[in-house]
Amino acid sequence: MSSDIGANIRRLREERGWSQARLAHEVCRAAGLIGDPVGRQEVSRWEKGKRTPREWLPCLAGVLGVSVEVLKAPKKPAEPPLPTLSDFLPEGDPLRPLKARTGSRVGMGAVDALRQRVHGLRLADDVLAGGDLIRPALRELRSAVRLYREGTHTSEVGRQLLRQIGELAQIAGWIASDAGRHEEAERIYRLGISAARQAEDRTLAGNIAGSLAYQFSNTGREAQGVALARAALSDCGPDVPPKARALYLDRVAWAHTQAGEAQPAMRALGEASEALAQDSEGLESPAYLYWLDAGELRVMESRVYTELRRPLRAVPLLREVLGQYDATRVREMALYLSWLAVALADANEPEEAAEVTGRVITLSSDIASERTAQRVRVILRRLQGYMDVPDVAALLAEHPAA
């Protein structure tokens, strides 16, 4: 029992990014004690199962945002590990063709078939979450790398295969990130950047690098996110299609936002809109950017305003976007509603924020997405400042462990 409680305390503490000392301080504050009689060493004993918190359980549960029952719950049996990219790829350069080719001759027909499967996976990601798609995505990536390394092909076919590996790595990395497998996603993204560069496709390399920068920005590596998003923009060259440049700038805006840098974030948003306005001038955009339009840029703009605590700008924009959004894209709908909930809380509208949060929780309940799960946790923490509002209190009581 004590080992289960200890494991739960540690997991919940780390989810909040707290040190053991911070948790000890929060417990003492919740108990109304002065002088922090519970210290870091005591928390360490709890987490290691050397001591059971007993009388401290209610305070622990309260500051960690769960019920006492959740703290006491036994650990779930470990699921079989998912395959990783390292399971599929050889040591050294994973894109180096084998000297002794064992596969058959590969022509453009195989490239076209791979292109269709990559696009199919991208379309599936519009309606399914990362947890549902991670296995088929990794299988496709393994097969594509094997086809390139083991088959015999001309230099042009090889270049087109590398391009498809790059596109596949971008969507597979995105799926892995949505499943909460960030280290795996980073390895996949880096593989994709290598493939795109070898294929001499700077636009694709910039898209993959921007996706990795987005992950950095969302996982506590804000400075790296800014640096990589900026690098993707600067390395793309002058001939990049306007829609691709708009996406790079979109990533730059978000990276600066997460780093707390409002002015460069707003400037990048303006430049992204200007770039997208040039998309009608006849320059063909890559097929994988089919989803990027003015509506998506408005979504990012509204999210930036929310993160910068400018609810009077964020709320109307989010309502406009959500009123026109495709309701079949449940994950994105849940994510965008989550920013509306936070913006409403910042606008001192806790009742409506609680209502929108309930919708987010309902939509997220059957989605195997770490992104939506994390956003639910963010909203509920934000609403804790309105515990005196009946609607909020009822919501938090109904979902203590959400």
C-alpha positions as CSV (number, residue, x, y, z in Angstrom):
1,M,0.0,0.0,0.0
2,S,2.7,2.5,1.0
3,S,4.7,1.8,-2.1
4,D,1.6,2.5,-4.3
5,I,0.9,5.7,-2.5
6,G,4.6,6.7,-2.8
7,A,4.6,6.0,-6.6
8,N,1.4,8.0,-7.0
9,I,2.7,11.0,-5.0
10,R,5.9,11.0,-7.1
11,R,4.0,10.7,-10.4
12,L,1.6,13.5,-9.6
13,R,4.4,15.7,-8.2
14,E,6.4,15.3,-11.4
15,E,3.4,16.0,-13.6
16,R,3.3,19.5,-12.0
17,G,7.0,20.0,-12.3
18,W,7.4,20.4,-8.5
19,S,10.4,19.5,-6.5
20,Q,10.0,17.5,-3.3
21,A,10.7,20.6,-1.3
22,R,7.9,22.5,-3.2
23,L,5.4,19.7,-2.4
24,A,6.4,19.7,1.3
25,H,5.8,23.5,1.4
26,E,2.4,23.2,-0.4
27,V,1.3,20.5,2.1
28,C,2.2,22.6,5.1
29,R,0.5,25.6,3.6
30,A,-2.7,23.5,2.9
31,A,-2.6,22.3,6.6
32,G,-2.3,25.9,7.9
33,L,1.1,25.2,9.4
34,I,4.0,27.6,9.9
35,G,7.6,26.8,9.5
36,D,7.3,23.8,7.1
37,P,7.5,21.0,9.7
38,V,7.2,18.6,6.7
39,G,10.4,18.8,4.7
40,R,11.9,17.4,1.5
41,Q,13.3,14.4,3.3
42,E,9.8,13.4,4.6
43,V,8.4,13.6,1.1
44,S,11.3,11.5,-0.1
45,R,10.4,8.8,2.5
46,W,6.8,8.9,1.4
47,E,7.7,8.4,-2.3
48,K,10.1,5.6,-1.5
49,G,7.5,3.8,0.6
50,K,9.6,4.0,3.8
51,R,6.8,5.9,5.5
52,T,3.1,6.3,5.0
53,P,1.8,9.9,5.1
54,R,-1.5,8.8,6.9
55,E,-2.7,12.1,8.5
56,W,-1.2,14.1,5.6
57,L,-3.2,12.3,3.0
58,P,-6.1,14.8,2.7
59,C,-3.6,17.7,2.4
60,L,-1.6,15.8,-0.2
61,A,-4.6,14.9,-2.2
62,G,-5.8,18.5,-2.1
63,V,-2.6,20.1,-3.3
64,L,-2.1,17.4,-6.0
65,G,-5.6,17.9,-7.3
66,V,-6.8,14.3,-6.7
67,S,-8.9,12.4,-4.2
68,V,-7.5,10.4,-1.4
69,E,-8.8,7.3,-3.1
70,V,-6.7,8.1,-6.2
71,L,-3.6,8.5,-4.0
72,K,-4.2,5.1,-2.5
73,A,-5.0,3.4,-5.8
74,P,-2.6,0.5,-6.7
75,K,-0.4,0.8,-9.7
76,K,-1.9,-0.5,-12.9
77,P,-0.1,-3.5,-14.4
78,A,2.5,-2.4,-16.9
79,E,1.3,-2.6,-20.5
80,P,3.5,-4.3,-23.1
81,P,6.0,-1.6,-24.3
82,L,5.2,0.0,-27.6
83,P,7.8,-0.4,-30.4
84,T,10.4,2.4,-30.6
85,L,12.2,3.7,-33.6
86,S,15.4,2.2,-32.3
87,D,13.8,-1.2,-32.6
88,F,13.4,-0.7,-36.3
89,L,16.6,1.1,-37.4
90,P,20.2,-0.1,-37.5
91,E,23.0,1.5,-35.6
92,G,24.8,4.3,-37.3
93,D,23.2,6.2,-40.2
94,P,19.7,4.7,-40.5
95,L,19.4,6.1,-44.0
96,R,22.6,4.6,-45.4
97,P,21.8,2.2,-48.2
98,L,23.1,-1.3,-47.7
99,K,26.1,-2.3,-49.8
100,A,24.7,-5.7,-50.5
101,R,21.1,-5.0,-51.5
102,T,18.7,-7.8,-50.7
103,G,15.5,-6.2,-51.9
104,S,14.0,-6.0,-55.4
105,R,14.2,-3.2,-57.9
106,V,12.2,-0.1,-56.7
107,G,10.6,2.2,-59.2
108,M,8.4,5.2,-59.1
109,G,5.3,3.0,-58.7
110,A,6.5,2.1,-55.2
111,V,7.1,5.8,-54.5
112,D,3.6,6.7,-55.5
113,A,2.2,3.9,-53.4
114,L,4.2,5.1,-50.4
115,R,3.0,8.7,-51.1
116,Q,-0.6,7.6,-50.9
117,R,-0.1,5.7,-47.6
118,V,1.6,8.7,-46.1
119,H,-1.3,11.0,-47.1
120,G,-3.7,8.4,-45.8
121,L,-2.0,8.5,-42.4
122,R,-2.1,12.3,-42.4
123,L,-5.8,12.2,-43.1
124,A,-6.3,9.7,-40.3
125,D,-4.6,12.0,-37.9
126,D,-7.3,14.6,-38.6
127,V,-9.9,12.3,-36.9
128,L,-7.9,9.9,-34.7
129,A,-5.5,10.6,-31.8
130,G,-1.8,9.7,-31.4
131,G,-2.5,6.7,-29.1
132,D,-4.6,5.1,-31.8
133,L,-2.2,5.7,-34.6
134,I,1.3,5.3,-33.1
135,R,1.7,1.6,-34.0
136,P,0.7,1.9,-37.7
137,A,2.7,5.0,-38.1
138,L,5.9,3.4,-36.8
139,R,5.2,0.3,-38.9
140,E,5.0,2.5,-42.0
141,L,8.2,4.3,-41.1
142,R,10.0,1.1,-40.6
143,S,8.8,-0.3,-44.0
144,A,9.8,2.9,-45.8
145,V,13.3,3.0,-44.4
146,R,13.8,-0.7,-45.2
147,L,12.5,-0.1,-48.8
148,Y,15.1,2.7,-49.3
149,R,18.0,0.8,-47.7
150,E,17.5,-2.7,-49.0
151,G,16.0,-2.0,-52.5
152,T,17.8,-1.1,-55.7
153,H,16.8,2.1,-57.3
154,T,18.0,5.0,-59.4
155,S,19.2,8.2,-57.8
156,E,16.0,10.0,-58.6
157,V,13.8,7.2,-57.2
158,G,16.1,7.2,-54.1
159,R,15.6,11.0,-53.7
160,Q,11.8,10.6,-54.0
161,L,11.9,7.8,-51.4
162,L,13.8,10.0,-49.1
163,R,11.3,12.8,-49.5
164,Q,8.4,10.4,-48.6
165,I,10.4,9.2,-45.6
166,G,10.7,12.8,-44.5
167,E,7.0,13.4,-44.9
168,L,6.2,10.2,-43.1
169,A,8.6,11.1,-40.3
170,Q,6.8,14.5,-39.9
171,I,3.4,13.0,-39.4
172,A,4.7,10.0,-37.4
173,G,6.6,12.4,-35.1
174,W,3.4,14.5,-34.7
175,I,1.5,11.3,-33.8
176,A,4.1,10.2,-31.3
177,S,4.1,13.6,-29.7
178,D,0.3,13.5,-29.4
179,A,0.6,10.1,-27.7
180,G,2.9,11.7,-25.1
181,R,6.1,9.9,-26.4
182,H,8.2,13.0,-26.8
183,E,11.6,11.4,-26.8
184,E,10.5,9.0,-29.5
185,A,8.9,11.9,-31.5
186,E,12.2,13.8,-31.3
187,R,14.1,10.9,-32.7
188,I,11.6,10.5,-35.5
189,Y,11.7,14.2,-36.4
190,R,15.5,14.2,-36.5
191,L,15.4,11.2,-38.9
192,G,12.9,13.1,-41.1
193,I,15.1,16.2,-41.2
194,S,18.0,14.1,-42.3
195,A,15.9,12.5,-45.0
196,A,14.6,15.8,-46.3
197,R,18.0,17.3,-46.4
198,Q,19.4,14.3,-48.3
199,A,16.5,14.7,-50.7
200,E,17.4,18.4,-51.1
201,D,13.9,19.5,-50.0
202,R,14.5,22.5,-47.8
203,T,10.8,23.2,-47.6
204,L,10.1,19.8,-46.1
205,A,13.1,20.0,-43.8
206,G,11.8,23.3,-42.5
207,N,8.3,21.8,-41.9
208,I,9.8,18.9,-39.8
209,A,12.1,21.2,-37.9
210,G,9.1,23.5,-37.1
211,S,7.2,20.5,-35.8
212,L,10.1,19.6,-33.5
213,A,10.4,23.3,-32.4
214,Y,6.7,23.2,-31.5
215,Q,7.2,20.2,-29.3
216,F,10.2,21.8,-27.6
217,S,8.1,24.9,-26.9
218,N,5.3,22.7,-25.3
219,T,7.5,20.5,-23.2
220,G,9.6,23.0,-21.2
221,R,12.4,23.6,-23.7
222,E,11.3,27.1,-24.7
223,A,14.7,28.5,-25.6
224,Q,15.4,25.5,-27.9
225,G,11.9,26.0,-29.4
226,V,12.7,29.6,-30.3
227,A,16.1,28.7,-31.7
228,L,14.9,25.8,-33.9
229,A,11.7,27.6,-35.1
230,R,13.9,30.6,-36.1
231,A,16.4,28.2,-37.8
232,A,13.6,26.5,-39.8
233,L,12.5,29.9,-41.1
234,S,16.0,31.2,-42.0
235,D,17.1,28.0,-43.7
236,C,14.1,27.6,-46.0
237,G,15.5,30.0,-48.6
238,P,13.9,32.7,-50.7
239,D,11.9,30.4,-53.0
240,V,9.8,28.7,-50.3
241,P,6.1,28.7,-51.1
242,P,4.1,31.4,-49.2
243,K,2.0,28.9,-47.3
244,A,5.1,27.1,-46.0
245,R,6.6,30.4,-44.9
246,A,3.3,31.2,-43.1
247,L,3.6,27.9,-41.2
248,Y,7.2,28.5,-40.2
249,L,6.2,32.0,-38.9
250,D,3.3,30.4,-37.1
251,R,5.7,28.2,-35.3
252,V,8.0,31.1,-34.5
253,A,5.0,33.0,-33.0
254,W,4.1,30.1,-30.7
255,A,7.8,29.6,-29.7
256,H,8.1,33.2,-28.6
257,T,4.7,33.0,-26.9
258,Q,5.8,30.0,-24.8
259,A,9.0,31.9,-24.0
260,G,7.0,34.8,-22.7
261,E,8.1,37.2,-25.5
262,A,5.0,39.0,-26.6
263,Q,6.4,41.5,-29.1
264,P,8.3,39.0,-31.4
265,A,5.3,36.7,-31.1
266,M,2.9,39.3,-32.4
267,R,5.3,40.4,-35.1
268,A,5.6,36.8,-36.4
269,L,1.8,36.4,-36.4
270,G,1.5,39.5,-38.6
271,E,4.1,38.3,-41.0
272,A,2.4,34.9,-41.2
273,S,-0.8,36.5,-42.3
274,E,1.0,38.5,-44.9
275,A,2.7,35.4,-46.2
276,L,-0.5,33.4,-46.5
277,A,-2.1,36.3,-48.3
278,Q,0.5,35.8,-51.1
279,D,-0.6,32.1,-51.5
280,S,-2.9,33.0,-54.4
281,E,-0.1,34.3,-56.5
282,G,0.4,31.0,-58.4
283,L,3.2,29.3,-56.4
284,E,2.3,25.7,-55.7
285,S,2.3,24.6,-52.1
286,P,3.2,21.1,-51.0
287,A,0.3,18.8,-50.7
288,Y,1.0,18.1,-47.0
289,L,0.0,21.7,-46.2
290,Y,-3.6,21.2,-47.4
291,W,-4.9,22.0,-43.8
292,L,-3.3,25.4,-43.5
293,D,-5.6,28.3,-44.2
294,A,-6.6,31.7,-42.7
295,G,-8.8,29.9,-40.1
296,E,-5.9,27.9,-38.8
297,L,-3.9,31.1,-38.4
298,R,-6.7,32.7,-36.5
299,V,-6.7,29.7,-34.2
300,M,-3.0,30.3,-33.5
301,E,-3.6,34.0,-33.0
302,S,-6.3,33.3,-30.5
303,R,-4.1,30.8,-28.6
304,V,-1.2,33.4,-28.5
305,Y,-3.6,36.0,-27.0
306,T,-4.8,33.4,-24.4
307,E,-1.2,32.5,-23.4
308,L,-0.3,36.2,-23.2
309,R,-3.3,36.7,-20.9
310,R,-5.2,39.0,-23.3
311,P,-8.7,37.5,-22.9
312,L,-10.5,40.5,-24.5
313,R,-8.8,39.7,-27.7
314,A,-8.8,35.9,-27.4
315,V,-12.4,35.2,-26.5
316,P,-14.1,36.8,-29.5
317,L,-11.6,35.3,-31.9
318,L,-11.9,31.8,-30.4
319,R,-15.7,32.0,-30.5
320,E,-15.6,33.0,-34.2
321,V,-13.1,30.2,-35.0
322,L,-15.0,27.5,-33.1
323,G,-18.3,28.6,-34.7
324,Q,-16.9,27.6,-38.1
325,Y,-14.8,24.6,-37.1
326,D,-15.4,21.1,-38.4
327,A,-17.0,19.3,-35.4
328,T,-15.8,15.9,-36.7
329,R,-12.2,16.9,-35.7
330,V,-12.9,16.1,-32.1
331,R,-9.3,16.3,-30.8
332,E,-8.8,19.8,-32.3
333,M,-12.2,20.9,-31.1
334,A,-11.4,19.9,-27.6
335,L,-8.0,21.6,-27.7
336,Y,-9.4,24.9,-29.0
337,L,-12.2,24.8,-26.5
338,S,-9.6,24.4,-23.8
339,W,-8.0,27.7,-24.7
340,L,-11.4,29.3,-24.7
341,A,-12.0,28.0,-21.2
342,V,-8.7,29.5,-20.0
343,A,-9.4,32.8,-21.7
344,L,-12.9,33.0,-20.1
345,A,-11.3,32.3,-16.7
346,D,-8.9,35.1,-17.3
347,A,-11.8,37.4,-18.3
348,N,-13.4,36.7,-14.9
349,E,-16.2,34.6,-16.4
350,P,-15.8,31.4,-14.3
351,E,-19.4,30.1,-14.9
352,E,-19.0,30.0,-18.6
353,A,-15.4,28.7,-18.2
354,A,-16.7,25.8,-16.2
355,E,-19.4,25.1,-18.8
356,V,-16.8,25.0,-21.6
357,T,-14.4,22.9,-19.5
358,G,-17.2,20.3,-19.1
359,R,-17.4,20.1,-22.9
360,V,-13.6,19.7,-23.1
361,I,-13.7,16.9,-20.6
362,T,-16.6,15.1,-22.4
363,L,-14.8,15.4,-25.8
364,S,-11.5,14.3,-24.4
365,S,-12.8,11.3,-22.4
366,D,-12.5,8.8,-25.3
367,I,-9.5,10.4,-27.1
368,A,-6.1,8.7,-26.7
369,S,-4.3,12.1,-26.8
370,E,-1.8,13.3,-24.2
371,R,-2.3,16.8,-25.6
372,T,-6.0,16.9,-24.7
373,A,-5.3,15.3,-21.3
374,Q,-2.7,17.9,-20.5
375,R,-5.0,20.7,-21.5
376,V,-7.7,19.4,-19.2
377,R,-5.2,19.5,-16.3
378,V,-4.2,23.0,-17.2
379,I,-7.8,24.3,-17.2
380,L,-8.7,22.6,-13.9
381,R,-5.7,24.1,-12.2
382,R,-6.6,27.5,-13.6
383,L,-10.2,27.2,-12.3
384,Q,-9.0,26.4,-8.8
385,G,-8.9,30.1,-8.2
386,Y,-12.7,30.2,-8.5
387,M,-13.5,27.5,-5.9
388,D,-16.1,29.9,-4.3
389,V,-18.1,29.8,-7.6
390,P,-20.7,27.0,-7.3
391,D,-20.4,25.9,-11.0
392,V,-16.7,25.6,-10.7
393,A,-16.8,23.9,-7.3
394,A,-19.3,21.3,-8.7
395,L,-17.0,20.7,-11.8
396,L,-13.9,20.2,-9.7
397,A,-15.8,17.9,-7.3
398,E,-17.0,15.8,-10.2
399,H,-13.6,15.6,-11.8
400,P,-11.1,15.5,-9.0
401,A,-8.5,13.4,-10.8
402,A,-9.1,14.6,-14.4
